[in-house]
C-alpha cells in the first residue's frame, strides 16, 4: 500500500524545565503563530492517515505549511481566503509575513537545521517585484529565471533540491506540466545527534508487532538514560533530546497495537501540550527501532479535500504575483527522508508547487519498548514548531537500506556462536517466549511454528552435539537426572 511521504519534520515538544514558561506564553497568545502551525501539523497528519490507514507515514508539515504560506501571500480573493483558513490564520498578510520571517530566523540559529526556498520564473514572464520581495523576506529564497521549454529545466530544479537536502531527496519534481510559468519550492534538512547516543554493540534483532498483529524481526537500539517521560492509562510519552537541547523527538506509544487507532484518533495539539506539561525527567529503559526510509506523494488531491479548490482551477486568483491573472496551481509534490540510528536522526523534505497558465505503579525504572506501532514527532523546543511527524505501523513496508545490513550481521554472528547466540538474545525475547509456551496445540501450534521460522538459523557447536548424543544414549538410565543437572 502506498506510503505517504511529505516533508516530514515538526511537532511541538518541550524540555521539562521549560514547560511552565511556554504555558505562560501560550496563555498570553505570544506563540499564536507557532500554535497555528502545530494545529495545522496535527491536522495534516490526521488527513494523511485517513487517506492511507494502514501505511507508514513520514511528512514535514512545516514544509507544506511554509509552501502554502508563500502561495497565500501571492493570492487574493476567494483563493487567499481558502488558503488562509487552512493555515489557521485570522490576521493580516503583513502580520503573517512578519511571524513567518521571525520563525525562520529563530530556527536558523542552529547548525542542525537548514531551510532553503526557491523560486523559478519562466524567461520573459512578468512577475510583480512586490511578490519577489515578499518571498525573499520570508527567508533564504533563491530567485532565478529559467527556460522551462528546455529539457535541462527540470534537472536544474531537481539539482537544487538534491543540494539543499544533502542528496537525500534525489528528485524533487518527477516532471513538469508542459511549460509552467513558475515553480515555488522549499527544502528542509535536519541532522541531529542524540544528546545521549546509543551504543551500536547493544543493537540487536528484536520483535516489532505490526498494526495487523504480526511479529517481525527488526533491529532494535537500547540504552538506559534520563528522559522526560509520562505514563498514562492507555499510552506512554517520551522525549529524546538532540545535542544542544533545541530540538527533540517525541514518541507517543500506545500500550498495545490493538489500541493504536484509539490513541491516534486523540492525537492533537491539546494532547501534545498535556504530555509535555506532565512529563517528568526520570531514568528510563529505552528501546527504539533503527530504520531508514523515504517516499514521495502528490498533495493536490488531499489539499483539495482540505478546502483549497480555487487555486487548482481557472477560478484561481494569484494577481499579487502577476498582473496577467492567468495563473493556477498544477501540482504540489512532496518528498521526505528519515533515518534513525544510534548516533541520531537525519531527515530531509521538499515541497514544490508548479504554477501554470490557466488554458505501571511499582518502584523500578519504567520501560519504554517501542516494539509496536507508534507516532513520532521532531520539533523545536523553543518555538513549538513541528518540523516532522509521522507513524510506524509496519517496518516491513519501509525501505530498510542500512538496517538490512545489521539484520544480516546479527544472523552471521548467531551462526558462528551457536547456542550462545540464543542466550545473548534471551532478555529481548522474554515476552515472546511466554507467548510461545502458551501455544502448544491445534492452530496455535501452527502459528508458533511460523514465528519460529522467522528466527535466525542457529547451528549448535560440536561440543553441544556430543552432549546431546550422550544424553539420548543414556536417557533411560538411572543417571539421567544427574547428567542433566551437571551438563546443562
N, C-alpha and C positions, 0 to 999 in steps of 0.2 A: 504494500500500500504506500502511496506517495507520502513521503515525509516532507513537511513544510519547513523551509529554512529561510529565515528572514534575517536581517541584520540583528544579531541576537544579543545585544548587551545592554541590560539595565534592569534593575528592580530595587526598590527602596529598601535600605537597611542601615543599621547604625551601630556604633560601638556602645557598649552598655553604659560607659561613663559619660556619653553624650546624649542619652535619651531624654533626660529632663530638659536639656537645652533646646532640643528640637521640638519637644512637646510645646514649650512656650512659644517658639517661632511659629508653629502651625496654628496655635490659638490666635496669634496676633495677625495671621494672614501674610507674614513675611515671605513664606515659601509657597505662595499661591501658584507660581509658575511650575515649580518642581512637582507640586501636588497634582496639578493638571496633567503633567507628563506621566506621573506614576499611575494615575487613574486610567489614562489612555493605554499605558503599557499593559495593565491587567486586562482591560477590555480587549485589547488586541490579541493577547494570549487566549482568552476565552473564545473569541471568534475563530481563531485558527484551530483550536481544539475541536470546536463544533464541526468544522469542515472535515477534519481528519481525526475522528475519535480514538482510533487505535494506533496512531502513529507517534513516533518520537517527534519532538519539536525543538528547534533552535531558532530564535528570532531576535532581532535587535529593534525593539520598539522605539528606542531613542533615534535610530537611523531613519525609520519611516516617519516618525514624528517631525524630525528636522526637515525631511524632504517635503512633507505636506506643509510645513511652515513656510518654506520658500514659495510653494505654489499658492498658498494663502496670501502672501504678500504681493504676489503677481496677479491676483484675481480681483474681481469686483462683482457686485450684484448678487444674484442667487448662487452663483458658483462659489463666491467667497463665503457666503452665509453657510453653505453646506460644509465646507472645509472647517470653518470656524467652530461650528457645532461639534464636529468630530474631534477637534483638538481640545474641546472643553474651555474655550476662550470666551470671555464676555467683555473684554476691554477693547481699546483701540489697537489698530495695527502698529502705531508708534510704540505703545506700551509693550506689545508682544515682541517687536523687534529688539527693544532695549533688554528685555528679560532674556531673550534668546542669545544675544551677544554677551550679556553678563554671565550666563551659564556656560557658554563656550569658553570664555576666558578663565572661569573657575576650574573647569575640567582640564584645561590645558596647563595647569600649574604642575603637573606631574609628568614624568617621562614614561610612565606605564601606558599611557593612552595617547593615541594620535587620531585626530579628527580632521578630515580634509573634505572640501566641497569643490565641485567642478561645474562649469557652465560652458557648453559648446554651442556656438551660434553659426548657422549656415552663412557662408560667404554672400554678402550682398543683402542679407535680411536686416531690416531696420528694427533695432531694439531700443527702447527708451533708456536714456542714460540714468534716469532716476531708479529704474529697476536694477540695472547693473550695480549702481552704488549701494542699493539696499542689500543685494545679495552679498556684496563684499563686506558690508557691515555686520552680517550675520556671523562671519568668522573667516577662516582661512580658505577663501574661494579663489579658484584659478579660472579666469575667464579667457576663452580662446575662440578665434574664428576658425571655421573648418569647412571643407568642401564635402558635403555629405553625398555627392554624386560619385565619389571615388571609392574604390574598394578598401583603400587604406584608412578611411574614416573610422570604421568600426574597430579596427585593430588599434588605432591611436587611443580611442576611448578605453578599450579593454586594457591597454598597456598602462594607462593612468591608474586604473583600478588595481592592477597587479602590484604596481609600485607602492601605492598607498596602503595596501594590506600585506606588504612584505611577501608577496607571492602566494598568499593563502587563498585568494579569490582569483583564479586564472582568467575567468571570463565573466565580466560584469553584465554585459548585454549579449544575449545569444544572437540577435540580428537587429536590423533596422527596417522600419516600415517604409520602404521606398526612400524618399529624400526628406527627412524631418527638418523642421525649421530650427529646432534646438533640442539639446539633451541636458537635463539637470541631474546631478548625482552627488552622493556623499559616500564616504568610506570611513570605516572605523577600524582601528587595530589596537587590541589590548594585549599586553604581555605582562602579566602579574606573577610575581614569585610569592609563594606562601610565606607568611610570617614565620611559620614553623614547618619546614619541609618534611615530607615522608621519606623514610629510609627505603631505598629500592630493594634491599635484601629482604624486607618484610612483605613485599608484594607477592601474593600467591594466588593461585586459582581458587575461587570460591563460588558459591551458588548465588544466582540472582533469580528471583521469582518474577516472571513477567506479568503483565496485566491479565493475560489469559490463564495464569496459574501454573505455567510451565517452568520447571527449574532448569537453568542452563549454567554452564561453567563460564566464568568471566574473571579477568584479572582484578583483584581487589587490593587496594593500598590500605595500610593500617598504622595507627600510631595513637598514643595517649598524650593529651595535652590540655591546656586551659582554653576553653571556648565559651562564648555566650550561648547558653543552652536553655531550652524550655520544654517541659513535658506537660502535655495536655491529655485529656481523656482519649482522644482518637488520633493524635498526631504528635510528632516531635519537631522541634525547630532548632537549627544550629547555624551559627555564623562563623565562617572561616576567613579570617583577615589576610590580606596580602601585605607585603612589606611596605612600610610607610603608613599603614593603617588609614589610608584614604579610601581604598576600595575593599570590598568583601564579597564573598559568595555566600548566599543564604540558601539553606536547603529545608524545604517543607516535606517531611517524611511521614506519610500515613502509617498507622500501626500495622496494616496488612495490605496486600494487593487487592483484597476484596472491598475495602472501604476507600480505595484511592479516589474513585469517581465522586463519592460523597464529599470528601475533603476538597477535591478540586473545584467542585461547584461553589464552595465557600471562599475560594481563593480571591482575595480582593485587597484593595489598598487598606481598608479598615483592619483586615486580618493581619496584614504585614505590620501595621502600626502596633497592634496588640502584641504580636510576637516580640517585636523589638523592645517594646516598653517593659515587658515582663521577663525577658531572658536575663539570666544571671550567669556571671563568669564562674565556671567550675571545671574540675577535671573530668574529661570525657574519654571513653574508649571509642575512637572513631575508625570506621571502615568505609572506604569510598571507592567506587568503581573507577578504573582507569580507562579512558576511551578517547577516541578521535573520530570526528565525523563532520560532514558538510553536505550541503544541498542548496537547491535554488527553487524559486517559485515565482509565478506571475501573480501580482497582488491586485490587479484591476478588478477581477470578479468579486473579491472579498470587499474591496473598498466601495464598490457599487452597492453591495448589500448593507454596508455600514452607513450609507446615506450620501455618498459622493456620486451623483449620477450626471449632473450637468457637465462636469469637467470632461467627461468621456464622450460627449455628444456635440452636435453642432450648436447647441444652446450655450456652450462654454463661453465665459466672459473673462478673457485674460487681457483686457485693454490696458492695465497698468504695465504690461510687458511690451505691447506693441500697439500703435495707433490703428493698425490694419484690422484688428479684431477678427483675425482669421485662424486663431489657434485653438487646438483641443488636445487633450491627452490621448495618446495611442496605447502605450503600455507602461507598466511600472514593474521593473524587475528587481527581485530581492535575492541576495545570496548571503550565506553565513558559513562560518567555520568555527569549530570549537575543539580544543584539545586540553584534556585534564590529565596531568601526570603527577609524579612525585614532587617535582620542583615547583609547579604552579599551574597557570592556565594561560593559554593563548587563544584569542578569539578575534575574529575578523568578520566584517559585514559590509555590504554595499547595497545602496538603494538608488535606482536610476529611473527617471521618468522621461519618456520620449514624447516630445510635443510636436505635433504635425499640423499641417494645414487642414481646414475643415473639409475642401472636396473630400512510671513504677514507684512504691514507698518503702524502700529498705536502705540501710546505711552502707552503701558502696558506690563506687564511681558509676554513673549512668553509662549505658552503651548506646551508641548511635551507629547501627549497622545499616548502611544503605544497600540492602540486598533485595530491594523490591521497588516498584515504580515510585518516582519522586519528582518533585518540582524544584527547579533551581533558579537562582537569580544572581546577577552580578551588578553591583550598584555602587554609587558614590556615597560615602558615608556622610559627607557634609551637605550636599545639595539635595539628597534623596533622589537623584536621577537614576532611573533604571536603564542601564546600558544594554544588558542581555537578560533574557529569561527563556525558560522552556521546560521540557519534561523528558524523562527517560522512562519508557514503559516496556521496551523490549530491545535489549542490546543487540540481539541477533539481526535487527533491521538497520543497524548503523554500519558505516564503513569503519572497521576496526583498525585498519592500517597498522600503526605501530604496535597496538596491543596484541595483534595476532602473533607477533614475534615472541612476546612474553609467554603466551599460551604454549607455543611450540617449545620454548626453552624449559618451561615447567615440566612438560611431558618427558623431555630427554633426561632431565635430572632425576625424575622419578624412576625411569627405566634403569639408570645407572646405579642408583642407590638401593633398588629393590624394595623390600618391605619397609625399610626405614623411611622411605618417602611417604608412605601412608601414615606413619606415626607423626611425621612433621606437620601433616595437614589435619590431624585429628581434631584439634581445637576448632578450626574453621568449619569442620563438617559435623560438629557435635549435634547441632539441632537437626541436621538432615538425617543422621544415623538413627535418632529417636523415631523419626517418621518411618524409616525403612524397617525398623524392628516390628512396627505395628502392622505392616503389610505382609502377611505371612501366607495367605491363601487366596484362591479364586482370582478375580480380575486384579485385586490388589497386588498379588504376586507378579503378575504380568507387568503392571506399572512399575513395580520396584526393579524388575529386570531391565526395563527400558532405561530407567535412570542409571542403573549400574553400568550399562553400555556406554554412557556418556563420560564415565570417569577415565582418566589416563590408564593405559595398559601398563600393568606392573609385573615384571618378571622377577621372581624370588631368586636370591643368590644360591650358590651350590650348597653352602652350609645349612641353610634353611631347608632345602630339599632333602638333604641327608637325614635331618631330624625327623622330617615327616615320614620318610620311608621307614625309618626305625620305629616310629610310632605305630604305623599301620601293621608292622610285623608283630608287635607285642600288644596290640590293642585289646586282646582278650586275656592277657596275662595279669597276674596279681600285682605287678609293679606299675600298672597303668597310671594310677593317680600320682604316684611318686615321680614318675618320668615327666608328667605334665607340669607338676609344680616346679621341678628343678630346671626344666628346659625352656619353659615358656612363662 
